[in-house]
């Protein structure tokens, strides 16, 4: 993989379902695994504070993204928006589809950080898989 593809400052959002809920339900939250993948793909990674088990919900989980309570959902995401902005990152990795949509489609606009690109973890990996052309 070519880390030079992702030189911009990158941060990671710990989704409730992959992290805290998995830890409570299955005894293992996925905190380190996505960070290892990120470190293989990005040169400049910065943590949100707090992170891992203490990270904040984006406000889009638990069915909230699909609910008609848009104002409430956006209000609940205000702390996450501040966390993201405080990192100074220009790329945010949000592996959960509810989190990605909440952050990308609502929080960025409402809390004024449209300059931050939001991607799934799999998109980051796909972008990093650079295959050099064969010389014939």
C-alpha positions in Angstrom: 0.0 0.0 0.0 1.1 3.5 -0.7 0.9 5.8 2.3 1.7 8.8 0.1 -1.8 8.7 -1.2 -3.1 9.9 2.2 -0.7 12.6 3.4 -3.4 14.8 4.9 -4.0 14.9 8.6 -6.5 12.0 9.3 -8.6 11.2 12.4 -10.9 8.3 13.3 -14.4 8.1 14.8 -15.1 5.2 17.1 -18.6 4.1 16.2 -20.8 3.1 19.1 -21.7 -0.2 17.5 -18.2 -1.3 16.6 -16.6 -0.1 19.9 -18.6 0.4 23.1 -21.6 -1.8 22.2 -19.5 -4.6 20.9 -17.4 -4.5 24.0 -20.5 -4.7 26.2 -22.2 -7.4 24.1 -19.4 -9.6 22.9 -16.6 -8.7 25.3 -14.4 -7.1 22.7 -14.7 -3.6 21.2 -12.9 -2.9 17.9 -10.6 0.0 18.9 -7.1 -1.1 17.8 -7.8 -3.0 14.6 -9.1 0.0 12.6 -6.2 2.1 13.9 -3.7 -0.4 12.7 -5.3 -0.3 9.2 -5.2 3.5 9.3 -1.6 3.5 10.2 -0.9 1.3 7.1 -2.7 3.8 4.9 -2.0 7.2 6.3 1.2 9.1 7.1 -0.4 11.7 9.5 -2.9 10.3 12.0 -4.2 12.2 15.0 -6.5 10.9 17.7 -9.7 12.7 18.8 -9.9 13.4 22.5 -11.3 11.5 24.2 -11.2 8.3 22.1 -11.8 4.6 22.1 -14.2 3.6 24.9 -14.5 7.3 26.0 -15.2 8.7 22.5 -18.5 10.5 21.9 -21.5 9.3 19.8 -22.1 11.2 16.6 -25.8 11.3 17.3 -26.8 9.2 14.2 -26.9 5.7 15.7 -29.7 3.7 17.3 -31.9 4.4 14.3 -31.7 8.2 14.8 -30.3 8.7 11.3 -33.5 7.3 9.8 -35.8 9.0 12.3 -37.8 12.2 11.6 -36.1 14.0 14.5 -33.4 15.8 12.5 -33.0 18.8 14.8 -32.5 16.5 17.8 -30.0 14.3 16.0 -28.0 17.3 14.9 -28.0 18.8 18.4 -26.8 15.5 19.9 -23.9 15.5 17.4 -22.5 18.9 18.5 -19.9 17.3 20.8 -18.7 15.0 18.0 -18.5 18.0 15.6 -16.3 19.9 18.2 -14.1 16.8 18.6 -13.6 16.5 14.8 -12.8 20.3 14.4 -10.4 20.2 17.4 -8.2 17.6 15.7 -7.5 19.9 12.7 -7.8 16.8 10.4 -8.9 17.1 6.8 -9.9 13.4 6.5 -12.2 11.6 8.9 -12.6 7.9 8.8 -16.1 6.8 10.0 -16.6 3.0 9.3 -20.3 2.8 10.3 -22.8 3.9 7.7 -25.0 5.7 10.1 -22.0 7.6 11.6 -20.7 8.5 8.1 -24.0 9.8 6.9 -24.6 11.8 10.1 -21.2 13.4 10.0 -21.0 13.9 6.3 -24.5 14.9 5.5 -25.5 16.8 8.6 -22.8 17.7 11.1 -20.3 19.1 8.5 -22.7 21.6 7.2 -24.4 22.5 10.5 -21.2 22.9 12.5 -19.1 24.4 9.6 -16.4 21.9 8.8 -17.2 21.2 5.1 -13.4 21.1 4.4 -13.2 17.8 6.1 -13.6 14.8 3.8 -15.5 11.8 5.4 -14.8 8.2 4.2 -15.5 4.7 5.2 -12.5 2.6 6.4 -12.9 0.4 3.3 -12.7 3.5 1.0 -9.4 4.4 2.6 -8.0 1.0 2.0 -9.3 0.9 -1.5 -7.7 4.3 -2.2 -4.4 3.0 -0.8 -4.2 0.0 -3.0 -1.9 1.3 -5.7 -0.9 -1.2 -8.3 2.0 0.0 -10.4 1.7 -0.8 -14.1 3.8 -3.7 -15.3 6.6 -2.8 -17.6 6.6 -5.0 -20.7 
